[in-house]
Amino acid sequence: MTEGNFVDYVKIYVASGKGGKGSSHLHREKFIEKGGPDGGDGGRGGHVYLVGNKGLWTLFHLKFAKHVKAGHGGDGGSSRSTGHDGEDMFIPVPLGTVVRDKDSNEILFEITEDGEKKIIAQGGKGGLGNWHFRSSTNQTPRYAQPGMAGEEADIVLELKVLADVGLVGFPNAGKSTLLSVLTSAKPKIADYPFTTLKPNLGIVAYRNFQSFVIADIPGIIEGAAEGKGLGHYFLRHIERNSTLLFLVPADAKDIKEEYGILLNELEKYNPEMLDKDRFLVISKSDMLDEELKAEMEKDLRKSLKGVPFMFISSVAQQGLTELKDKLWAMLNTADNPS
């Protein structure tokens, strides 16, 4: 998937179908002039559904679908025949899609499971035929109910990436490079900030045919929680990750300070982010000799106060197996606490 095809925010107008009107038909046949009411009911209008589809990773297929309308119900007929139901419309969406009301910005619901189906606009009920209105005092009612109108809504679909591990770091920290060596993903990589403008997903192959999903979240900058740069656009994708992998390059001026800024931005955006498992990785460590690395490890143990960390190099393929082992252990401990 190319970066330009990753769409995680779309606005759509949806409208369900109106119900068919009931029939006010009176039964007529040879030798029977006044056979009484036999008008059938109208069919219901079509619903508009959102359906979770694990095969989708983006909302790109809805980028140009600005209007989605279901079919109208058919009118009732003679001999108490019911009109046909309107055609339902099914909108497939990737897992992790949040549905909001466009005007109030209220979250209506979320789609998180494959095959999960929810109605976003309910079709109108069909009107009752005159058969239902007969009585001892009115044996030939010549009226029937009209069908009810359908629903319409302007909604916003917002994708929050579903991944086991989220890569968090400043621009140009080496996240895309790490993703490319851990998985088969092919993100854009270059030596300048904001190479990644959309989240990239990759599947990490682990032992015994097991795997987990890792997401390269676009680089955070200081002030992102207040919307600076593309702050909220980036940060919302981290909410779904069960484990956060902080990436700080070894040549950073102050590793602890950079980690603290990243953590602070997440806390300001959503304090619940701090409840997630965290792991700090110092990338580009192939530029360090053993003596300098040992000195840095000593300082980090004192300053980070229990935050787990390790040194790796994506380019030199150093520490990657140990990193996968650590992440796998964290994910399984989180899912199956002992």
N, C-alpha and C positions, 0 to 999 in steps of 0.2 A: 504494500500500500504506500503510495507516495504521500508526502506530507500535505500536499494540496488537497488530497482526497479525504483527509481526516477532518470531519465536521462533527462538532460536539455541542452545537447550539442551533436550534431551528425554531421558527415560529410557524404555526399552522392554524388555519381556520377549519373546524370540523362541524359538520351538520348531519344529524340523523334524519331519517325519513319520516314523513308525516303518516299517520294512520289512514287507511282507506275508510270511506264513509259506508255506513250501513245501508242496506237496501230497504225501501218502503214498498216493495213489490207485493201485490195481492195475487193469490193463486187463481189462475184461469185455465180452464180446459173445456172441451166440448161437453155440453149438458150441465156444466157447473159454472154458473155465472158469478157466484160470490163464494169463492172457496176459502176466504180468510187470508190472513197475513202469512207470507212465507219468505220474507226478505232476510237474506243472510248478513252476517257480520262483515265488517271491513277487516282486512289484514293489517297487522302491525307494521309500523315503519321499520326500516333497517337500522340496526345499531352500528355504532362506530367503536371498534375495539382496538386496544393496544396489546400486542402480543410479544412476549420476550423471546428472543432468538439468539441462542449462544453462538451461532455462526456469524453474527454481525459484530463488528468492532467500532462502528462509526455510524453517524446519522447522515452520511453523504447521500444515501438513496432517497432521503426526504428533503434534500436541499432545495429542489425545485417543485416540490409537491405542496404548494401554498394552500390549496383547498382540497379537502377530502369530504365527499358527500355520500351518504348511504341512499339506497333506493326507497321510494315511497310504497306504502302498502296498497294493495289492490282493493277496489270497491266490492262490497258484497253483491251477490246476485240472487236470482230467483231460486226456488226450491231449497231455501235456507243454505245456499252454497256460500262458503266463506271466501273472501278475497285472499289473494296470495300475499305472503309476507314480503316486505321490501328486502332487497339484497343487502346483507350486512357487509361492512367494510372492515378489513383487518389490516392494521398498520404494524408491520414488524419493526421492533426496536432492539438495540443491543442491551444486554444485561447491564444494570447500573444507570438506567435512564430515569431521570426525575421529571415528573410532569407538574408544571405550574400553571396557574391561571395568569394569563397575560396582564390583566388589569390590576389584580390585587397582589400578584406575585406569591400567592399562597401555594404551598405544595399540596397537590391533590393526592398523589400517591407515587410510589416508585415501583419499577419493574426490576426484580433482582433474580428471578428464576426462569430457566428455560421452559417455554410453554405456558408461562403465567399469562393469563388473559383477563383484562379488565375493560369495562365499558367506560368510555370517555364521553359518549353522547348516546342517550337511550332513545330508541325509536318511539314515536307516538303510538298510543293504543288505537286499534281500529274501532270505529263506531258500531254500536249494536243495531241490528236490523229490527224491523217492526215486529218480527215474531216475538221479541222479548216484551213488547208493550201491550200485548193483547190482555184483555181482562173480561170479566163477566159484563161489565158496563160499557166496554169499548172493544168489540170483537173484531173490528176492522181498522186498526190504527193505520193512518196514512203518513206516518212520520217515522223517521229513524235518526240515529245519532250521526253527526259528522265525525270524522276521525280527528284525533288529537294531534296537535302540531308536534313536530320533533324538537329536539334540543340543538342549540348551536353554541359554540364556544371558541374563543381565541386562546390557544394554549401555547406554552413554551416547552419544548423538549430539551433537556439539558443532560448531557452524558457525564457521569463521573466514572472514570476508568476503574474497572474491577481488576485488581491485581493483588497478588500475595505480598509483594515487596515493592515499595516505592523508593526510587532514587531521588534524594533531596540534596541540592547543592547550589552554589552560585554558578552563574554562567561560566563556561569554559573550565569546569572542575574535572572533566573527564568522564561524565556520566554516559554519554553516547558511546564513547570508546569502550567502557566497561560492558555496556549492554551488548555491543557487537561481538565481544570475545566470549561472553558468558552464554549467549544465545545465537540463533541464526538470523536475528533481526539485523537490518541494514540501515541504521539511522544516518542522517547527514552528519558528517564529521569534518570540522575545520578549526583552525587555530584562531578563532575570534568569538566574542561573546554572542549569545543568542543564536547559535547555529540551529538549535532545536526550538521550534515555535509551536509544536504540537506534541502531545505525549506519544512515545513509542513503546510498544509492547513486545516482549520477547518471552519465549518459553525456555526455561533452563532445564536441560536434560540432566537428571540425577541418576543415582545408582538404581539397579533393578527396575529399569523402565519407568521410574517415577519422575515427576517433574513439578515445577512451580512457575508461576508467571511473575515477571518483573517488569516494572514500568519506569521508563526514563521520563521524569517530569521535567518540563522546561525550567531553566534556571531561575532561581528566586533572587530578587535583589532586595536590599534593605528598603523597607517601606511598602513591601508588596501587600501586606495585610490591609493597608489603607487604600489599596488599588493603584499604587504607583507602578508604572510600567504596565505589565499585563498581570498584575498581582492576583486578583481573584480568579482570573481566567486560568492561571496555573494552579493555584492553591486548592481549588475544589477537587482536583483529581487525586489529591493525597488523602482525602477523607476516607476513601474506600480501602486503602491499603492496611493490612493487618500489621505489617512490620515496616519501619522506616529505616532506610539505609542512607546515612548521611555521608556525603563524599566531600572531603576537603583535600586539596592538593598539598603535597609535601613542601612545595615552595611558597606556601601561604605565609604572610607576615606573622600571623598569630593563629595557630590552628584552633586553640580553645576559643578565641574571640569569634572566629568565623562560625564555629559550631554554635556558640551562644546566640549569635545574630539569627542564624537559621531557626533555632529553637524558639526564639522570641517571636519571629514572624508567624510561625505556626500557632503559637499560643494566642497571639493577638487575633488571628483569624478564627480559631476555634480551640478553646482551652482543652477540649476532649482529645485533641491531637497528642497531648502529653501522656495520655493513658496507653498509647501504642508502644509496642516494643521498639527500642531504638538501638542502632549499632553504628558506630563511627568507623569509617574506613579512610585511611590516609593514602590517597592515590599518588601516582607518579613517584613512588618511593625508590625506583631504580636509580634516581639521581643522588641517593644518600649512600654514604659508606656505612659499614657496620658500626663504627664508633659513634657517628652522628645519630644513627637510628637508635642505638642503645640509650644515648643521652636524651633524645626526644621521648622515648618510651618512659623513661624515669620521670620526666617532667609531666607527661600527660597523665600518668597514674596518680600523681599528687593533685593535679589541677582538675581532672575530670571527675574525681570522686565516685568511682564505681561504674562509670559508663564504659561498656565494653568497646574495645577498638582493636584494629589491626592494620598493618601496612601491606599494601599490594602494589603491583604494577601491571596494568593491562597490556602495555606494549611489550614488556619483558616476560609476560605470563608468570609473574611471581605471586604466590599466595592465593591463586584463584580457586584451587581445589579446596583449600582450607576455608575460603570464604563461602563456597557453596555448602560445605559441611555445617558451618556455623549458621547460615541462614535456614537450612533445612531443619536443624535442631530447634531454632527459635520458632519457626512456623509450627512444628509439630508439638512443641511444648505449649504454645499458645492455644492450639486447637484441642489438645488433649491434656489438660493440666492434671498433674499427678497429685 
